[in-house]
Amino acid sequence: MTPRRRNRLTITAVAVILGFLVVAQLRGQVADASLAQQSAQDLTLLVANLNTQNEELRGEVATLEQQLTSLSDTHARGNSAAGQLRADLDRIQGWAGLRAVNGPGISIRVAGQIGGDGVEDLLNELRNAGAEAISVGGVRVVPGTVVAGAAGALFVESTVLGGTFEIRAIGSPQILTGSLTRAGGIVAQLSVTFPRAQVSVTPLDSVAIPATDRDLAPVNGRPSL
């Protein structure tokens, strides 16, 4: 850019700024002249009206702030309620067998010749002792799950159990272990009924049990509302 062109632009910018200042000053003078022509009574009324408008605006601001606070509280309560419902749903689905679960419990190692009825007796004892989730050979036990077959040829669902398999249960390790291994308990009974089978119980701090592969939706039942 040449010095001459730069000078012209500078002069133009200064002229524009001066023009704005002149217009602003003229408007201020007009406003001052307009106010100067008002009587004291008119000016008092004008001030009163301005104060009234200011009070109304302050009231509207306060109302809007209250509404905002109320909406924020409602939103927070809604999120809290939704979070609680999600937590309840997760817990129900977990214990129903629709989700994998983890927790303290026991591991039962079964080896040798044992029949399906003996394993079912073991599962029933676990339920009576308060087991919250059970799996047999990695298969989640849910309503309708049956361990069947002759000794040495057991199966659960479509899974064949070998000569050695594991039963896992979530619950109080002390209560479950004590219930199974007490004198005259189910482990002692199985040793008599199936002398060629060995059943050992190990308490664990953490037990992982998978979700079921079955469709648990009822075929005939309907919720009563």
Buried (B, 14 or more C-beta within 10 A) or exposed (E): EEEEEEEEEEEEEEEEEEEEEEEEEEEEEEEEEEEEEEEEEEEEEEEEEEEEEEEEEEEEEEEEEEEEEEEEEEEEEEEEEEEEEEEEEEEEBBEBBBBBBEBBBBBBEBBBBBBBBBBEBBBEBBEEBEBBBBBBBEBBBBEEBEBEBEBBEBBBBEBEBEEEBBBBBBBBBEBBBBBBBEEEBBBEBBEEEBEEBBBEBEBBEEBBBBBBEBEEEEEEEEEEE
